[in-house]
Amino acid sequence: MTGDSTDGVDLELDGRGLVCPQPVIELARHLADVPVGGVLAIVATDPAARVDVAAWCRMTGQEFLGEDPAADGAPRYRVRRVT
């Protein structure tokens, strides 16, 4: 887990190698670790994460900010904590 304020992410989780539903479970476990309005990101190599993270955001009322590449090129999914 790292934080890098230069890209607006308050907390980044490493979910490489985790399979569905673990990346979403990790997001849920760490949501309270960022303040309301803060951004939580997870780097996840499981292809299902692309759909799962967005669906989790809709179901929980969080804001899905999209996908961008992590430093190693792995997909990174960003979520703004709303509640």
KAPETA-V816626 format. One record per backbone hydrogen bond with DSSP energy under -0.5 kcal/mol. NH is the residue of the N-H (numbers start at 0). CO is the residue of the C=O. If there is no record, write none. Layout:
<<NH	CO> <NH	CO>>
This chain:
<<1	11> <3	8> <6	3> <7	4> <8	3> <9	7> <9	38> <10	38> <11	1> <12	40> <14	12> <14	42> <17	14> <21	18> <23	20> <24	20> <25	21> <26	22> <27	23> <28	24> <29	25> <30	26> <30	27> <32	29> <33	30> <36	80> <37	34> <39	78> <40	10> <41	76> <42	12> <43	41> <43	74> <44	14> <48	45> <49	46> <50	47> <51	47> <52	48> <53	49> <54	50> <55	51> <56	52> <57	53> <58	54> <59	55> <60	56> <61	56> <62	79> <63	61> <64	62> <64	77> <65	77> <67	75> <69	73> <72	69> <75	67> <76	41> <77	65> <78	39> <79	62> <80	37> <80	78>>
